[in-house]
């Protein structure tokens, strides 16, 4: 089996735990996720099945969309509601204050990941060190936030729609927004509504997956989630490529979705200096 499942992860379980549960349904298949969700978060968690896991590197930078709730006045060590309160008594900003600082958080910005995150620090996960009481100073990284929209604001709780590129931490946006307002805040809810081509509307919950008799009917074909230019090889080029022999390739340098002469998807190809190499083979040879 080969392709993707647009899985809706419930709140309360880790992404790794969710995958282990799904593996029991797809016995014998290799399964990986395309970007984790925190245990307290819910929403779209695309799962790659079989050889489609090879496409991981070509989907990392896809746009993601979240709906988050930020609660002002206190902050936890994890920056979400599951942590221990470390700062309290902060002021509650007005709606106008929040709207004023939002532009400062949009665009290509420098962001420090949360201490409780999966970042690698000296061969160990940051969250493992933090749980042992080790102070972790993570380096800032550049992230890209396309849009932040304030959906509503009541009694110190702000609901926001956030559109961003992969690698962005929503908890860090919460912390940084509060800092700009000279107060504290904690992310109390998070739902991912979109991850690249995968949306909340088409996601399927595990309980619904278990009711499906033919799981292959739910598989999203691997080439349908890619946005690279499509190229179809002729018979000669297909034979040469699948047998590992070089041939002249006249397309411009770049990344392509490559199809065989029978229109079957081969994989992701990199064109350079009039040659073509497949970096992620999907087609069975």
N, C-alpha and C positions, 0 to 999 in steps of 0.2 A: 504494500500500500504506500502511496506517495502523494503528498500534497499538504494542505493545511486544514486545521479545525479552528474556527472562530469561537473560542470557548469563553464563557462568561464566568469569571472567578468570583465566588461569593466572598464576603468579608469574613475574617476570622481564621483563614488558613493561609499558609505560605504558598508561593508559586510552586516551589519544589514539591510540597505535599499534594497540590492540585495535579501536578504532572503524574505523580505516582498513582493517584486514583484513576487518571485517564489511561495510564499504561495497562491497567487491568482490563479495560475494555478493548484496547488494541493490542492484544497479546502478541509478543514477538516483534513488535514494531519499535524502531528507535524514535523517540519523541523528545523534542526540545522546545523551549519557549523563546519568543522573540521580544525580550524585555520583561523584567520582573514587575510584579505589583507587591507592595508592602502587605503584610498579613491583614492589616485593618482596612485595606482598600478593596474595592470591588470593581468589576468591569471587564473590559475586553482584554483577553490574554491569548493572543494568537499562538497556536501550537503547530510546529513543523513536524511532519511525519515522514519517516523513511529518508530518502535521499534529499528531500526538501530542506532538511537541516543544513545542507551545504549552502543554502541561499542566505543564511543568517547575516553574513557580512554585507550583503547587498540590500538589506532591509533595515539596518540599524538606524539610519538617519531619517527615516520616514516621519512625517508630521504626526504628532499625537495631540489628543484633546481630552481635557479633564474638566470635571465639575467638582469644586472643592469648597469645603466650609472652613473658614478661619474664625476662631473664637478669640476675641481680644481680652486682655487683662491678666493672663498668666501664660507661662511657658513651661514645657516639660523637657526632660533631658533627651527624649527621642523626637521632640518637636511634633508629636501627635498625641492623641488622647490615651494611648497605651502606656505612656511613660510616667515618670515620677516628677511632680511639680518642683521646679527649681527656682522659679521667679514668680512672684504673685503681687497683686495690688497695683497692677499697671492701669493707666488711664484708658478709657474707652473712647476711641476717636469718633468723629462724626462721619457721615456718608461723604460729605464734601472733602474731608481730610483724606479719605481713602482714594477718592477720584483724583485728588491732586497728586498723590505719589505714584499712582499706577504707571504713568509714562516713564518713570525712572527705572522701572522693572521690565520694560519691553525693549526688544532688540537683542543685539549681541552684547551680553553682559558677563562680568566675572562673578562666579557663584561658588561659595564654599559648600561642599557636600555636608550633610548632617553627620555628626559623630557616629550615630547609630545608622550605618549604611554598609553596603557590601564592598566598599572601596578596599583595595589591597594595601596594607601598610606593613612593610617588612615581611611579606609572606603570610600575613594574617589578616583576617577580615576586621575592618574597623569596629563593627558591632561586637565582635568577640572581645576585643581589647576594652571597649567601653563598658561591657558588662562586668569585666573584672576590675573596674575602677581605674583603668589606665587612661590617663589624659591623652587624647589623640588630637593632633593639630593637622588637619587636612589642608592641602594646598588648594587655592582657588582654581577653577577651570572655566573656560569660556563656554557658555551655553547660549542658545538662541531661543528667545521667547517671542513668538509672532504677535500674540494678542492676549490681553487680559480684560475681560468684561465683567463688571459688577452686576450680577443678576438681581440681587436684592440684599438689603441690610436691615437687620432688626435686633435690638437689644445686644449689641456687641458681636453679633454673628454675621459674617459676610459670606455670601454665596457667590462664587466667581467661576466663570468659564475661562479656562486657560488653554491656549493653543501654543505648542512649543515643539522643538526638535528633540530627538532622543538624547538621553543623558541629563536632562533637566530634572532637578528635585523639587517637587511641589512644596515639600516641607520647608525647604530653604527659602522659597519665595515667601512663605508665610512668615518665617523668622525675619527676613530682610524687610518685608513690608512693615512689620511692627517696629523694627529698628528705625526706619525712616520716620515713623510717627512717634518716636520716643516712648514706646510702650512695649508690651509683650503680647505674643499671640501663639496659639497652638492650632494645628490642623486637626479638626475633629471629625471630618468626613472627607472621603475621596472616592470618586468614581471615574474610571477611564472610559470615555465614550467613543474614542476612536484611536486606532493605531495603524497608520498607513491606510491600506485598502480595507481594513477590518473595522466595522462599526458596531455600536451597541444594538442597532436594529436587527442585524443579521446574526448576532451572537447566540449561542445555544448553551443553556445551563446543563449541568451534569445530570440532573434528574430527567431532563428531556432526552439527553443522549442515551440514557439507559433504556428508554422506551423504543428507540429506533431499531428495527430488525436488521436492516442492511446499512451498516455504518458508512460504507463506501459512498452512499448517496449524499452524505454530509461533507465529503471532502472537497475543499476548494482547490482547483487545479493550480499548480505552482506558478505557471506562467501568467495567470490572470491577475496576480498581485504585483507584477513588475511593470515599471513604466519606461523601460529602455526601448529604444528603437528595435523593431522586429526585422530580422533578415532571414531569408529562406535560401538555403544552399541548393545548388543543382545536384544531380546524381553523382557526378564526378567528385565535387567538393565534399559531399556527404561521406562518400566512401573513403576519401583520403583522410578526412578529419577523424572518422571513427576508427581508422587503422593507424592513427598517429603519424601520418605522413604530411609534410609541409606542402602547401600550395599557395599560389599567388592570390592575395585577397586585396581587392581594390577599394574597399570602403575606407573612410577617414578613420584615424585613430580614435578609439573610444570604447564604450561598453555597450554590448548588444544582447538582446534576447535572440538566441540562435535556434533555428528550426531546420530539420532535415528536409530532403526533397519530398518526403511523404507528408510534410507539414506537422510532424511530431516534434515536440519540444526537446531539444538537446540539452540546453543549459545556458549559462551566462558566458559570453565570449568577450575576450579583450583583444581588440584590434590594435596592432602597432607595427609600423614599418612594413606594411603590406603582408602581414602574417596574422593569423587568427589562432588564439589559444583559448581553450575552454577552462574557465576557473571553477566552475561548479557544474559537473556532469549530472544530469537528471535522467537522461535516457538510458535504458538498459542496453548494454553493448552486446 
